[in-house]
Amino acid sequence: MKKIFTFIAAAALSLSAFATDYAGKITVSVNGEGGTQETTINITQNEDDTYCLSINNFVLDNGGSPMGVGNIVLDNMKGYTINGVTTIVADQSITVAEGNDPNIPFWLGPMLGEVPIIMAAQFDGTDAKADIDIDMTAILEQFINVKFVTPGYEGGIFGDVDGDGVVTAGDVTAIYNILLGQ
């Protein structure tokens, strides 16, 4: 009996080792205008070595009033690791799920239907950054850009996959290789 409980505890710990919460600043701009606020994203490594990035109970500050967006989940992204920094990219359409924060009476995300998202993110064990483009011009006449960064990555350059401080053709090639599954 003692061995069963030990096995269950070890299994639970090993599953949680693949998920990391990153607290930082998120800047959301709609048609070029927006603001910055604090939030947390979660990146989980799936059993098949793909990744899932999620922002749960995402709420925008709408001029001092909270506007509930919902749970944003990008899943099954292949990763590419150089010098301990993993890069993931996504070009997918998702449905934003309703959040579960009892303080938010209404969630806008589920009403949007399929939301087209292009995203690139980089992370290590302690820091992360992500750049997300959401083109809703056909439905809402809005182009939305979301940038997330932890304090450790605030000076980093978006698109610098290999961490050499500049965006080069090598960075672009690495991203194409991720998209092509190579």
Secondary structure, 3 states (H helix, E strand, C coil): CHHHHHHHHHHHHHHHCCEEEEEEEEEEEECCEEEEEEEEEEEEECCCCEEEEEEEEEEEEECCEEEEEEEEEEEEEEEEEECCEEEEEEEEEEECECCCCCCCCCECHHHHCEEEEEEEEEECCCCEEEEEEEEEHHHHCEEEEEEEECHHHCCCCCCCCCCCCCCCHHHHHHHHHHHHCC
